[in-house]
Amino acid sequence: MLGTTPSYAGFQYVVYGLSLLSENNGAGLQLVTKWLYPDIAKHYHTNWKTVERDIRTLIGVIWRKNPSLLQYIAGYPMKYKPTVSQFFAILWEYLSFSFPESSTL
């Protein structure tokens, strides 16, 4: 457990963001601000700034509660909590390698 629950809005945003990335084979990882945030915001009827803030909050909670698991998932030690883009890349890579046979995560 990463130390969060679905009660965090950022949790839902990350899950939906990963499903969008899955539909595009991870192609949006370079376009988090221009593509992923706006699509998540549209789906949840909010704005991209709220999406970014809530995901940053989620990352902060995870970093405080279970940094060792996050570093394990990343596959390397981290001195600082990851950015939103880094966080999506870490999760995407981990899930892609853990479930390569699945076309959707």
N, CA, C and O atoms as CSV, one atom per row, in Angstrom:
chain,resi,resn,atom,element,x,y,z
A,1,MET,N,N,0.847,-1.183,0.000
A,1,MET,CA,C,0.000,0.000,0.000
A,1,MET,C,C,0.886,1.238,0.000
A,1,MET,O,O,1.822,1.343,0.792
A,2,LEU,N,N,0.593,2.140,-0.865
A,2,LEU,CA,C,1.408,3.348,-0.980
A,2,LEU,C,C,1.132,4.364,0.119
A,2,LEU,O,O,1.858,5.352,0.231
A,3,GLY,N,N,0.113,4.150,0.926
A,3,GLY,CA,C,-0.170,5.074,2.019
A,3,GLY,C,C,-1.300,6.032,1.734
A,3,GLY,O,O,-1.477,7.015,2.455
A,4,THR,N,N,-2.075,5.762,0.686
A,4,THR,CA,C,-3.206,6.624,0.363
A,4,THR,C,C,-4.460,5.780,0.202
A,4,THR,O,O,-4.414,4.549,0.192
A,5,THR,N,N,-5.560,6.467,0.079
A,5,THR,CA,C,-6.841,5.800,-0.156
A,5,THR,C,C,-7.541,6.498,-1.319
A,5,THR,O,O,-7.156,7.600,-1.711
A,6,PRO,N,N,-8.559,5.860,-1.862
A,6,PRO,CA,C,-9.320,6.501,-2.938
A,6,PRO,C,C,-10.058,7.769,-2.502
A,6,PRO,O,O,-10.643,8.459,-3.337
A,7,SER,N,N,-10.038,8.078,-1.220
A,7,SER,CA,C,-10.713,9.295,-0.757
A,7,SER,C,C,-9.997,10.565,-1.230
A,7,SER,O,O,-10.592,11.643,-1.228
A,8,TYR,N,N,-8.745,10.451,-1.629
A,8,TYR,CA,C,-8.022,11.593,-2.194
A,8,TYR,C,C,-8.458,11.779,-3.644
A,8,TYR,O,O,-8.444,10.826,-4.424
A,9,ALA,N,N,-8.845,12.997,-4.006
A,9,ALA,CA,C,-9.239,13.268,-5.393
A,9,ALA,C,C,-8.100,12.910,-6.340
A,9,ALA,O,O,-8.339,12.392,-7.432
A,10,GLY,N,N,-6.872,13.180,-5.932
A,10,GLY,CA,C,-5.717,12.865,-6.763
A,10,GLY,C,C,-5.607,11.393,-7.095
A,10,GLY,O,O,-5.094,11.032,-8.154
A,11,PHE,N,N,-6.079,10.540,-6.208
A,11,PHE,CA,C,-6.059,9.091,-6.436
A,11,PHE,C,C,-6.891,8.759,-7.675
A,11,PHE,O,O,-6.440,8.044,-8.570
A,12,GLN,N,N,-8.112,9.292,-7.706
A,12,GLN,CA,C,-8.993,9.045,-8.850
A,12,GLN,C,C,-8.400,9.617,-10.137
A,12,GLN,O,O,-8.497,9.004,-11.200
A,13,TYR,N,N,-7.791,10.787,-10.032
A,13,TYR,CA,C,-7.177,11.413,-11.201
A,13,TYR,C,C,-6.030,10.564,-11.750
A,13,TYR,O,O,-5.878,10.430,-12.964
A,14,VAL,N,N,-5.232,9.994,-10.859
A,14,VAL,CA,C,-4.109,9.157,-11.291
A,14,VAL,C,C,-4.628,7.884,-11.958
A,14,VAL,O,O,-4.116,7.476,-13.001
A,15,VAL,N,N,-5.632,7.261,-11.366
A,15,VAL,CA,C,-6.197,6.042,-11.957
A,15,VAL,C,C,-6.733,6.338,-13.358
A,15,VAL,O,O,-6.473,5.591,-14.302
A,16,TYR,N,N,-7.472,7.418,-13.481
A,16,TYR,CA,C,-8.014,7.776,-14.794
A,16,TYR,C,C,-6.887,8.143,-15.763
A,16,TYR,O,O,-6.923,7.766,-16.934
A,17,GLY,N,N,-5.900,8.872,-15.275
A,17,GLY,CA,C,-4.757,9.234,-16.108
A,17,GLY,C,C,-4.022,8.012,-16.634
A,17,GLY,O,O,-3.611,7.976,-17.794
A,18,LEU,N,N,-3.860,7.016,-15.781
A,18,LEU,CA,C,-3.202,5.780,-16.216
A,18,LEU,C,C,-4.046,5.049,-17.258
A,18,LEU,O,O,-3.501,4.439,-18.178
A,19,SER,N,N,-5.361,5.105,-17.121
A,19,SER,CA,C,-6.206,4.466,-18.137
A,19,SER,C,C,-6.089,5.195,-19.477
A,19,SER,O,O,-6.094,4.562,-20.532
A,20,LEU,N,N,-5.983,6.531,-19.434
A,20,LEU,CA,C,-5.768,7.284,-20.680
A,20,LEU,C,C,-4.425,6.927,-21.309
A,20,LEU,O,O,-4.326,6.746,-22.523
A,21,LEU,N,N,-3.403,6.829,-20.481
A,21,LEU,CA,C,-2.083,6.444,-20.993
A,21,LEU,C,C,-2.126,5.048,-21.593
A,21,LEU,O,O,-1.491,4.785,-22.615
A,22,SER,N,N,-2.871,4.156,-20.959
A,22,SER,CA,C,-2.987,2.794,-21.459
A,22,SER,C,C,-3.628,2.764,-22.845
A,22,SER,O,O,-3.207,2.006,-23.719
A,23,GLU,N,N,-4.642,3.590,-23.030
A,23,GLU,CA,C,-5.310,3.656,-24.335
A,23,GLU,C,C,-4.366,4.134,-25.430
A,23,GLU,O,O,-4.566,3.827,-26.606
A,24,ASN,N,N,-3.336,4.885,-25.045
A,24,ASN,CA,C,-2.395,5.464,-26.008
A,24,ASN,C,C,-0.994,4.879,-25.883
A,24,ASN,O,O,-0.025,5.471,-26.360
A,25,ASN,N,N,-0.886,3.722,-25.246
A,25,ASN,CA,C,0.400,3.042,-25.061
A,25,ASN,C,C,1.468,3.938,-24.452
A,25,ASN,O,O,2.640,3.862,-24.821
A,26,GLY,N,N,1.056,4.785,-23.520
A,26,GLY,CA,C,2.010,5.638,-22.811
A,26,GLY,C,C,2.463,6.856,-23.576
A,26,GLY,O,O,3.347,7.582,-23.120
A,27,ALA,N,N,1.869,7.097,-24.742
A,27,ALA,CA,C,2.331,8.198,-25.596
A,27,ALA,C,C,2.190,9.570,-24.946
A,27,ALA,O,O,2.920,10.490,-25.312
A,28,GLY,N,N,1.292,9.733,-24.011
A,28,GLY,CA,C,1.075,11.037,-23.399
A,28,GLY,C,C,2.010,11.387,-22.268
A,28,GLY,O,O,1.857,12.443,-21.653
A,29,LEU,N,N,2.971,10.536,-21.975
A,29,LEU,CA,C,3.877,10.812,-20.856
A,29,LEU,C,C,4.695,12.078,-21.057
A,29,LEU,O,O,5.109,12.705,-20.082
A,30,GLN,N,N,4.934,12.461,-22.296
A,30,GLN,CA,C,5.683,13.688,-22.563
A,30,GLN,C,C,4.761,14.904,-22.601
A,30,GLN,O,O,5.226,16.040,-22.701
A,31,LEU,N,N,3.467,14.664,-22.522
A,31,LEU,CA,C,2.493,15.748,-22.646
A,31,LEU,C,C,1.567,15.820,-21.436
A,31,LEU,O,O,0.364,16.036,-21.585
A,32,VAL,N,N,2.113,15.642,-20.261
A,32,VAL,CA,C,1.286,15.614,-19.056
A,32,VAL,C,C,0.514,16.918,-18.897
A,32,VAL,O,O,-0.694,16.896,-18.664
A,33,THR,N,N,1.194,18.045,-19.021
A,33,THR,CA,C,0.540,19.341,-18.823
A,33,THR,C,C,-0.401,19.687,-19.973
A,33,THR,O,O,-1.487,20.219,-19.744
A,34,LYS,N,N,-0.002,19.394,-21.186
A,34,LYS,CA,C,-0.786,19.804,-22.356
A,34,LYS,C,C,-1.890,18.826,-22.733
A,34,LYS,O,O,-2.880,19.224,-23.346
A,35,TRP,N,N,-1.738,17.558,-22.379
A,35,TRP,CA,C,-2.726,16.571,-22.796
A,35,TRP,C,C,-3.393,15.882,-21.614
A,35,TRP,O,O,-4.622,15.839,-21.544
A,36,LEU,N,N,-2.616,15.346,-20.691
A,36,LEU,CA,C,-3.183,14.522,-19.625
A,36,LEU,C,C,-4.019,15.338,-18.640
A,36,LEU,O,O,-5.164,14.980,-18.364
A,37,TYR,N,N,-3.467,16.424,-18.109
A,37,TYR,CA,C,-4.234,17.259,-17.167
A,37,TYR,C,C,-5.569,17.707,-17.763
A,37,TYR,O,O,-6.608,17.531,-17.126
A,38,PRO,N,N,-5.568,18.287,-18.977
A,38,PRO,CA,C,-6.847,18.747,-19.528
A,38,PRO,C,C,-7.871,17.623,-19.728
A,38,PRO,O,O,-9.063,17.823,-19.497
A,39,ASP,N,N,-7.408,16.446,-20.156
A,39,ASP,CA,C,-8.347,15.339,-20.357
A,39,ASP,C,C,-8.911,14.836,-19.034
A,39,ASP,O,O,-10.098,14.521,-18.942
A,40,ILE,N,N,-8.074,14.760,-18.023
A,40,ILE,CA,C,-8.552,14.357,-16.693
A,40,ILE,C,C,-9.537,15.401,-16.170
A,40,ILE,O,O,-10.599,15.056,-15.653
A,41,ALA,N,N,-9.182,16.667,-16.305
A,41,ALA,CA,C,-10.042,17.756,-15.827
A,41,ALA,C,C,-11.408,17.725,-16.515
A,41,ALA,O,O,-12.441,17.898,-15.868
A,42,LYS,N,N,-11.404,17.508,-17.812
A,42,LYS,CA,C,-12.663,17.456,-18.558
A,42,LYS,C,C,-13.538,16.311,-18.054
A,42,LYS,O,O,-14.744,16.478,-17.867
A,43,HIS,N,N,-12.928,15.156,-17.836
A,43,HIS,CA,C,-13.673,13.987,-17.363
A,43,HIS,C,C,-14.303,14.231,-15.991
A,43,HIS,O,O,-15.421,13.786,-15.731
A,44,TYR,N,N,-13.595,14.931,-15.122
A,44,TYR,CA,C,-14.071,15.170,-13.755
A,44,TYR,C,C,-14.711,16.553,-13.575
A,44,TYR,O,O,-14.987,16.961,-12.447
A,45,HIS,N,N,-14.943,17.264,-14.661
A,45,HIS,CA,C,-15.611,18.569,-14.630
A,45,HIS,C,C,-14.923,19.545,-13.672
A,45,HIS,O,O,-15.559,20.159,-12.815
A,46,THR,N,N,-13.626,19.664,-13.842
A,46,THR,CA,C,-12.832,20.592,-13.040
A,46,THR,C,C,-11.809,21.246,-13.961
A,46,THR,O,O,-11.926,21.142,-15.182
A,47,ASN,N,N,-10.816,21.913,-13.400
A,47,ASN,CA,C,-9.794,22.529,-14.254
A,47,ASN,C,C,-8.444,21.843,-14.044
A,47,ASN,O,O,-8.237,21.126,-13.065
A,48,TRP,N,N,-7.545,22.078,-14.976
A,48,TRP,CA,C,-6.260,21.371,-14.954
A,48,TRP,C,C,-5.437,21.726,-13.725
A,48,TRP,O,O,-4.667,20.895,-13.245
A,49,LYS,N,N,-5.583,22.946,-13.204
A,49,LYS,CA,C,-4.817,23.348,-12.022
A,49,LYS,C,C,-5.238,22.538,-10.798
A,49,LYS,O,O,-4.401,22.176,-9.971
A,50,THR,N,N,-6.527,22.258,-10.684
A,50,THR,CA,C,-7.020,21.426,-9.588
A,50,THR,C,C,-6.475,20.010,-9.715
A,50,THR,O,O,-6.065,19.404,-8.725
A,51,VAL,N,N,-6.473,19.488,-10.931
A,51,VAL,CA,C,-5.933,18.148,-11.178
A,51,VAL,C,C,-4.474,18.089,-10.750
A,51,VAL,O,O,-4.071,17.183,-10.022
A,52,GLU,N,N,-3.692,19.047,-11.199
A,52,GLU,CA,C,-2.266,19.064,-10.853
A,52,GLU,C,C,-2.065,19.151,-9.341
A,52,GLU,O,O,-1.273,18.397,-8.776
A,53,ARG,N,N,-2.773,20.062,-8.691
A,53,ARG,CA,C,-2.627,20.253,-7.246
A,53,ARG,C,C,-3.001,18.987,-6.479
A,53,ARG,O,O,-2.286,18.582,-5.562
A,54,ASP,N,N,-4.115,18.363,-6.850
A,54,ASP,CA,C,-4.559,17.173,-6.131
A,54,ASP,C,C,-3.619,15.990,-6.340
A,54,ASP,O,O,-3.425,15.187,-5.427
A,55,ILE,N,N,-3.043,15.877,-7.510
A,55,ILE,CA,C,-2.066,14.803,-7.740
A,55,ILE,C,C,-0.782,15.097,-6.971
A,55,ILE,O,O,-0.180,14.181,-6.412
A,56,ARG,N,N,-0.353,16.362,-6.932
A,56,ARG,CA,C,0.832,16.720,-6.137
A,56,ARG,C,C,0.596,16.426,-4.660
A,56,ARG,O,O,1.500,15.962,-3.965
A,57,THR,N,N,-0.614,16.693,-4.180
A,57,THR,CA,C,-0.958,16.375,-2.790
A,57,THR,C,C,-0.848,14.878,-2.556
A,57,THR,O,O,-0.276,14.444,-1.556
A,58,LEU,N,N,-1.388,14.092,-3.465
A,58,LEU,CA,C,-1.319,12.634,-3.358
A,58,LEU,C,C,0.131,12.158,-3.322
A,58,LEU,O,O,0.489,11.319,-2.496
A,59,ILE,N,N,0.952,12.684,-4.200
A,59,ILE,CA,C,2.369,12.308,-4.239
A,59,ILE,C,C,3.040,12.663,-2.920
A,59,ILE,O,O,3.844,11.883,-2.409
A,60,GLY,N,N,2.726,13.820,-2.365
A,60,GLY,CA,C,3.294,14.228,-1.082
A,60,GLY,C,C,2.922,13.280,0.040
A,60,GLY,O,O,3.759,12.958,0.883
A,61,VAL,N,N,1.677,12.828,0.061
A,61,VAL,CA,C,1.229,11.872,1.080
A,61,VAL,C,C,1.980,10.555,0.923
A,61,VAL,O,O,2.465,9.990,1.904
A,62,ILE,N,N,2.074,10.074,-0.298
A,62,ILE,CA,C,2.795,8.824,-0.556
A,62,ILE,C,C,4.255,8.967,-0.142
A,62,ILE,O,O,4.815,8.068,0.486
A,63,TRP,N,N,4.868,10.086,-0.489
A,63,TRP,CA,C,6.280,10.318,-0.168
A,63,TRP,C,C,6.507,10.337,1.341
A,63,TRP,O,O,7.521,9.831,1.822
A,64,ARG,N,N,5.576,10.914,2.083
A,64,ARG,CA,C,5.712,10.964,3.546
A,64,ARG,C,C,5.446,9.607,4.187
A,64,ARG,O,O,6.140,9.226,5.129
A,65,LYS,N,N,4.461,8.878,3.694
A,65,LYS,CA,C,4.031,7.642,4.354
A,65,LYS,C,C,4.806,6.407,3.922
A,65,LYS,O,O,5.033,5.514,4.738
A,66,ASN,N,N,5.215,6.332,2.665
A,66,ASN,CA,C,5.865,5.105,2.198
A,66,ASN,C,C,6.859,5.371,1.068
A,66,ASN,O,O,6.695,4.850,-0.035
A,67,PRO,N,N,7.886,6.179,1.335
A,67,PRO,CA,C,8.848,6.476,0.272
A,67,PRO,C,C,9.611,5.239,-0.199
A,67,PRO,O,O,10.002,5.158,-1.363
A,68,SER,N,N,9.823,4.280,0.694
A,68,SER,CA,C,10.589,3.093,0.296
A,68,SER,C,C,9.843,2.271,-0.750
A,68,SER,O,O,10.466,1.739,-1.669
A,69,LEU,N,N,8.529,2.158,-0.631
A,69,LEU,CA,C,7.765,1.419,-1.637
A,69,LEU,C,C,7.758,2.170,-2.969
A,69,LEU,O,O,7.871,1.561,-4.033
A,70,LEU,N,N,7.627,3.473,-2.902
A,70,LEU,CA,C,7.665,4.263,-4.133
A,70,LEU,C,C,9.014,4.106,-4.830
A,70,LEU,O,O,9.074,3.994,-6.054
A,71,GLN,N,N,10.082,4.098,-4.062
A,71,GLN,CA,C,11.417,3.908,-4.641
A,71,GLN,C,C,11.572,2.495,-5.198
A,71,GLN,O,O,12.234,2.300,-6.217
A,72,TYR,N,N,10.970,1.517,-4.539
A,72,TYR,CA,C,10.996,0.148,-5.044
A,72,TYR,C,C,10.279,0.076,-6.397
A,72,TYR,O,O,10.782,-0.525,-7.346
A,73,ILE,N,N,9.106,0.695,-6.468
A,73,ILE,CA,C,8.345,0.703,-7.715
A,73,ILE,C,C,9.132,1.417,-8.815
A,73,ILE,O,O,9.134,0.990,-9.969
A,74,ALA,N,N,9.798,2.509,-8.439
A,74,ALA,CA,C,10.601,3.263,-9.415
A,74,ALA,C,C,11.810,2.460,-9.880
A,74,ALA,O,O,12.247,2.588,-11.024
A,75,GLY,N,N,12.343,1.639,-8.992
A,75,GLY,CA,C,13.515,0.846,-9.340
A,75,GLY,C,C,14.827,1.560,-9.093
A,75,GLY,O,O,15.881,1.104,-9.534
A,76,TYR,N,N,14.765,2.676,-8.390
A,76,TYR,CA,C,15.982,3.431,-8.075
A,76,TYR,C,C,15.724,4.312,-6.852
A,76,TYR,O,O,14.578,4.661,-6.568
A,77,PRO,N,N,16.786,4.673,-6.130
A,77,PRO,CA,C,16.612,5.555,-4.966
A,77,PRO,C,C,16.295,6.983,-5.412
A,77,PRO,O,O,16.765,7.447,-6.452
A,78,MET,N,N,15.502,7.653,-4.615
A,78,MET,CA,C,15.139,9.039,-4.915
A,78,MET,C,C,15.423,9.899,-3.696
A,78,MET,O,O,15.077,9.528,-2.574
A,79,LYS,N,N,16.045,11.035,-3.912
A,79,LYS,CA,C,16.304,11.975,-2.827
A,79,LYS,C,C,15.083,12.832,-2.539
A,79,LYS,O,O,14.850,13.230,-1.398
A,80,TYR,N,N,14.307,13.114,-3.573
A,80,TYR,CA,C,13.177,14.023,-3.460
A,80,TYR,C,C,11.924,13.361,-4.012
A,80,TYR,O,O,11.993,12.441,-4.827
A,81,LYS,N,N,10.786,13.847,-3.554
A,81,LYS,CA,C,9.539,13.299,-4.091
A,81,LYS,C,C,9.470,13.604,-5.583
A,81,LYS,O,O,9.948,14.646,-6.031
A,82,PRO,N,N,8.883,12.706,-6.341
A,82,PRO,CA,C,8.824,12.909,-7.790
A,82,PRO,C,C,7.820,13.995,-8.179
A,82,PRO,O,O,6.873,14.283,-7.447
A,83,THR,N,N,8.050,14.577,-9.332
A,83,THR,CA,C,7.078,15.496,-9.914
A,83,THR,C,C,5.895,14.670,-10.414
A,83,THR,O,O,5.950,13.440,-10.422
A,84,VAL,N,N,4.851,15.332,-10.821
A,84,VAL,CA,C,3.694,14.617,-11.354
A,84,VAL,C,C,4.091,13.820,-12.596
A,84,VAL,O,O,3.701,12.661,-12.739
A,85,SER,N,N,4.852,14.425,-13.480
A,85,SER,CA,C,5.295,13.718,-14.692
A,85,SER,C,C,6.131,12.499,-14.344
A,85,SER,O,O,5.941,11.428,-14.920
A,86,GLN,N,N,7.050,12.653,-13.410
A,86,GLN,CA,C,7.878,11.531,-12.981
A,86,GLN,C,C,7.028,10.439,-12.342
A,86,GLN,O,O,7.255,9.252,-12.576
A,87,PHE,N,N,6.047,10.843,-11.533
A,87,PHE,CA,C,5.169,9.891,-10.855
A,87,PHE,C,C,4.393,9.056,-11.873
A,87,PHE,O,O,4.330,7.833,-11.753
A,88,PHE,N,N,3.804,9.712,-12.870
A,88,PHE,CA,C,3.093,8.968,-13.912
A,88,PHE,C,C,4.044,8.033,-14.654
A,88,PHE,O,O,3.682,6.894,-14.951
A,89,ALA,N,N,5.242,8.495,-14.952
A,89,ALA,CA,C,6.217,7.657,-15.659
A,89,ALA,C,C,6.606,6.443,-14.816
A,89,ALA,O,O,6.718,5.333,-15.337
A,90,ILE,N,N,6.809,6.653,-13.526
A,90,ILE,CA,C,7.160,5.552,-12.620
A,90,ILE,C,C,6.044,4.512,-12.603
A,90,ILE,O,O,6.297,3.320,-12.779
A,91,LEU,N,N,4.813,4.965,-12.392
A,91,LEU,CA,C,3.687,4.027,-12.335
A,91,LEU,C,C,3.458,3.347,-13.670
A,91,LEU,O,O,3.210,2.143,-13.719
A,92,TRP,N,N,3.538,4.109,-14.758
A,92,TRP,CA,C,3.321,3.541,-16.088
A,92,TRP,C,C,4.349,2.451,-16.390
A,92,TRP,O,O,4.002,1.363,-16.850
A,93,GLU,N,N,5.604,2.758,-16.126
A,93,GLU,CA,C,6.666,1.794,-16.400
A,93,GLU,C,C,6.499,0.541,-15.547
A,93,GLU,O,O,6.625,-0.577,-16.045
A,94,TYR,N,N,6.218,0.730,-14.269
A,94,TYR,CA,C,6.040,-0.409,-13.364
A,94,TYR,C,C,4.878,-1.290,-13.825
A,94,TYR,O,O,5.020,-2.509,-13.916
A,95,LEU,N,N,3.744,-0.681,-14.112
A,95,LEU,CA,C,2.577,-1.455,-14.535
A,95,LEU,C,C,2.798,-2.104,-15.897
A,95,LEU,O,O,2.350,-3.229,-16.121
A,96,SER,N,N,3.469,-1.425,-16.794
A,96,SER,CA,C,3.743,-1.988,-18.122
A,96,SER,C,C,4.630,-3.219,-18.041
A,96,SER,O,O,4.414,-4.195,-18.759
A,97,PHE,N,N,5.632,-3.172,-17.162
A,97,PHE,CA,C,6.520,-4.323,-17.011
A,97,PHE,C,C,5.891,-5.421,-16.169
A,97,PHE,O,O,6.182,-6.600,-16.374
A,98,SER,N,N,5.037,-5.052,-15.230
A,98,SER,CA,C,4.400,-6.041,-14.362
A,98,SER,C,C,3.273,-6.784,-15.067
A,98,SER,O,O,3.005,-7.946,-14.761
A,99,PHE,N,N,2.617,-6.119,-16.006
A,99,PHE,CA,C,1.485,-6.707,-16.713
A,99,PHE,C,C,1.633,-6.522,-18.221
A,99,PHE,O,O,0.781,-5.889,-18.845
A,100,PRO,N,N,2.697,-7.062,-18.821
A,100,PRO,CA,C,2.949,-6.818,-20.251
A,100,PRO,C,C,1.894,-7.424,-21.171
A,100,PRO,O,O,1.705,-6.947,-22.290
A,101,GLU,N,N,1.212,-8.459,-20.717
A,101,GLU,CA,C,0.225,-9.118,-21.563
A,101,GLU,C,C,-1.084,-8.351,-21.631
A,101,GLU,O,O,-1.926,-8.629,-22.485
A,102,SER,N,N,-1.255,-7.396,-20.745
A,102,SER,CA,C,-2.506,-6.642,-20.686
A,102,SER,C,C,-2.440,-5.422,-21.596
A,102,SER,O,O,-1.504,-4.627,-21.513
A,103,SER,N,N,-3.429,-5.280,-22.456
A,103,SER,CA,C,-3.449,-4.102,-23.324
A,103,SER,C,C,-3.980,-2.888,-22.578
A,103,SER,O,O,-3.698,-1.750,-22.954
A,104,THR,N,N,-4.747,-3.129,-21.523
A,104,THR,CA,C,-5.215,-2.035,-20.674
A,104,THR,C,C,-4.842,-2.355,-19.246
A,104,THR,O,O,-4.907,-3.507,-18.817
A,105,LEU,N,N,-4.450,-1.331,-18.513
A,105,LEU,CA,C,-4.004,-1.536,-17.136
A,105,LEU,C,C,-5.153,-1.507,-16.165
A,105,LEU,O,O,-4.948,-1.664,-14.961
